[in-house]
Amino acid sequence: MDLPAFRASLASASPPVGLSHALRALWLDARGDWDGAHEAAQADEGGAGDWVHAYLHRKEGDAGNAAYWYRRAGKPVCRTSLDDEWAAIADALLKPA
């Protein structure tokens, strides 16, 4: 799946089957379910989950907590728009490893 297909999937009632926890978190966030997104990000105990977790706390307005999660993810604190960050994270996580 690529970023345009991922975005298109947002029109569905449920996330695509087989998404990682981190991608599911981004999907839920885009659909307005911050709490569900936060739970999904927490379920991913790797760097991808930490990165999404950082984004979610930045979106929430909790800069200190976001900074902690960016450090855990090994990423700099993001300074772009939230929409741009969401797209950058999704695009990176959708690319084959």
BAMAR-39959 format. One line per field, with one value per residue: residue number from 1; x negated, y negated, z negated of N, C-alpha, C, O in turn. Coordinates in steps of 0.2 Angstrom, whole numbers. Each point is the difference from the previous one (the first is absolute). Layout:
# BAMAR-39959
seq	NUM;...
nx	X;...
ny	Y;...
nz	Z;...
cax	X;...
cay	Y;...
caz	Z;...
cx	X;...
cy	Y;...
cz	Z;...
ox	X;...
oy	Y;...
oz	Z;...
END
This chain:
# BAMAR-39959
seq	1;2;3;4;5;6;7;8;9;10;11;12;13;14;15;16;17;18;19;20;21;22;23;24;25;26;27;28;29;30;31;32;33;34;35;36;37;38;39;40;41;42;43;44;45;46;47;48;49;50;51;52;53;54;55;56;57;58;59;60;61;62;63;64;65;66;67;68;69;70;71;72;73;74;75;76;77;78;79;80;81;82;83;84;85;86;87;88;89;90;91;92;93;94;95;96;97
nx	-4;8;-9;-4;-8;-10;-6;-4;-10;-6;-2;-10;7;-5;-5;-7;4;0;9;-9;-6;-10;-2;-1;-10;-8;-1;-4;-12;-4;0;-10;-6;3;10;9;1;6;11;5;3;9;9;-1;-2;6;-9;2;-1;-10;-3;4;-6;-10;0;0;-10;-6;3;-5;-10;0;-1;4;11;5;-1;8;10;1;1;10;6;-3;9;-3;-4;10;-4;0;4;9;5;-5;3;10;1;-4;6;9;-2;-2;9;3;-8;-1;2
ny	6;-5;-7;0;7;-3;-7;5;4;-9;3;5;9;6;1;-6;8;4;-6;-6;5;2;9;9;1;4;11;6;1;7;10;-4;9;-10;-1;-1;-11;-6;1;-5;-11;-2;0;-11;11;0;2;10;9;4;5;11;8;2;7;11;4;5;10;8;1;11;-11;-3;-1;-9;-9;0;-4;-11;-4;0;-9;-6;-4;-4;-7;6;-2;11;-2;-4;-9;-10;-5;-6;-10;-9;-4;-7;-11;-7;-5;-9;-8;4;9
nz	0;7;2;10;1;-2;7;9;-4;3;11;-2;1;9;-10;6;7;-10;-2;4;-8;3;6;-6;-5;7;1;-8;0;8;-7;-2;5;-4;-4;8;3;-7;1;8;-2;-7;7;3;-2;10;6;4;-5;0;9;2;-5;5;9;-3;-3;8;5;-6;6;3;-1;-9;-1;4;-7;-9;2;-1;-10;-5;4;-9;-6;10;-8;-1;10;3;10;-6;5;-2;-10;-2;5;-6;-8;2;2;-9;-5;6;-4;11;-6
cax	4;-4;4;7;5;1;4;6;3;4;7;3;2;-5;-7;-2;-2;-8;-4;-3;3;-2;4;7;0;1;7;5;0;2;7;2;0;-6;0;-2;-6;-4;0;-3;-7;-2;-1;-6;-6;-6;-1;6;5;-3;0;7;2;-2;5;6;-1;-1;7;4;-3;-5;-7;-4;1;-2;-7;-3;1;-5;-7;0;1;-6;2;0;7;2;2;5;7;2;2;-6;-3;4;-1;-7;0;4;-4;-6;2;3;-5;-3;-6
cay	-6;-7;-5;-1;6;0;-5;2;5;-4;-1;6;0;3;0;6;6;1;-6;0;-5;-7;-2;0;-6;-6;0;-2;-7;-4;0;-4;4;-1;5;6;-1;0;7;4;-2;3;8;1;-2;-2;-7;-2;-1;-6;-5;-2;-2;-7;-4;0;-5;-7;-2;-1;-6;2;-1;4;7;1;0;6;5;-1;2;7;2;-2;-5;-7;-3;-3;-7;-1;0;7;4;2;5;6;3;2;6;5;2;4;7;4;3;6;-1
caz	0;0;-4;3;-1;-7;-1;3;-4;-6;1;-2;-7;-4;3;4;-4;0;-2;-6;-5;1;6;-3;-4;4;3;-5;-1;6;0;-6;-7;-4;-5;3;3;-5;-3;5;0;-6;2;4;-4;3;2;4;-5;-4;5;0;-6;0;4;-3;-6;3;2;-6;-3;-6;3;-4;1;7;0;-2;5;6;-2;0;6;4;5;-2;-1;6;0;6;-2;-2;6;4;-4;1;7;0;-4;4;6;-2;-3;6;5;-2;-4
cx	-4;4;7;5;1;5;7;4;4;7;4;2;-5;-7;-1;-3;-8;-4;-4;3;-1;4;7;1;1;7;5;-1;3;8;3;0;-7;-2;-2;-7;-6;-1;-4;-8;-4;-1;-6;-6;-6;-1;6;6;-2;1;7;2;-3;4;6;0;-1;7;4;-2;-4;-7;-5;0;-2;-7;-3;1;-4;-7;0;0;-7;1;0;7;2;2;4;7;1;2;-6;-4;3;-2;-7;-1;3;-4;-6;2;3;-6;-3;-6;-6
cy	-6;-5;-2;5;0;-6;2;5;-4;-1;7;-1;3;0;6;6;0;-6;2;-4;-7;-3;0;-6;-6;0;-2;-7;-4;1;-3;4;-1;5;7;0;1;7;4;-2;3;7;1;-2;-2;-7;-3;-3;-7;-6;-3;-3;-7;-5;-1;-5;-7;-3;-2;-7;1;0;4;7;2;0;6;6;-1;3;8;3;-1;-5;-7;-2;-3;-7;-1;0;7;4;2;5;7;4;3;7;5;3;4;7;5;2;6;-1;2
cz	0;-4;3;-2;-8;-1;2;-5;-6;2;-2;-8;-5;3;4;-4;1;-1;-7;-5;1;6;-2;-4;4;4;-5;-1;6;0;-6;-6;-3;-5;3;3;-5;-3;5;0;-6;1;4;-4;3;2;4;-4;-4;5;0;-6;-1;4;-4;-6;3;2;-6;-3;-6;3;-4;1;7;0;-2;5;6;-2;0;7;4;5;-3;-1;7;0;6;-3;-2;6;4;-4;1;7;0;-4;3;6;-2;-2;6;4;-3;-3;4
ox	-6;6;4;6;6;5;5;6;4;4;6;-2;0;0;3;-3;-3;-6;3;5;4;3;4;5;4;3;4;6;3;3;6;3;-4;-5;-5;-3;-5;-6;-4;-4;-6;-5;-2;-1;-6;4;1;2;4;2;1;4;4;2;3;5;2;1;4;4;-2;-2;-4;-5;-3;-3;-5;-4;-2;-3;-4;-3;-1;-4;1;5;-4;3;2;1;-3;-2;0;-3;-3;-1;-1;-3;-3;-1;-1;-4;0;2;0;-4;-5
oy	0;1;-1;-1;1;1;-2;0;3;-1;0;-4;-2;-1;5;-2;-2;0;3;-4;-4;-5;-5;-3;-4;-5;-4;-4;-5;-5;1;-3;5;3;3;5;3;3;4;5;3;3;6;-6;0;-4;-6;-5;-4;-5;-6;-5;-4;-5;-6;-4;-5;-6;-4;-3;-5;6;3;4;5;5;3;4;5;3;3;5;2;0;-1;2;-4;-2;-6;1;5;6;6;5;5;6;5;5;6;6;5;5;6;5;1;-4;0
oz	-3;-2;-3;-1;-2;-4;-3;0;-4;-5;0;-3;-6;7;-1;-5;5;0;-4;1;0;-1;2;1;-1;1;2;-1;-2;3;-2;-5;1;0;-3;0;1;-1;-1;1;1;-3;0;-1;-3;-2;0;0;-2;-3;-1;-1;-3;-3;0;-1;-3;-1;0;-4;-4;1;3;1;1;4;3;1;3;4;3;1;6;5;-6;3;3;-5;1;-5;2;0;2;3;1;0;3;3;1;1;4;1;-1;4;-6;1;-3
END
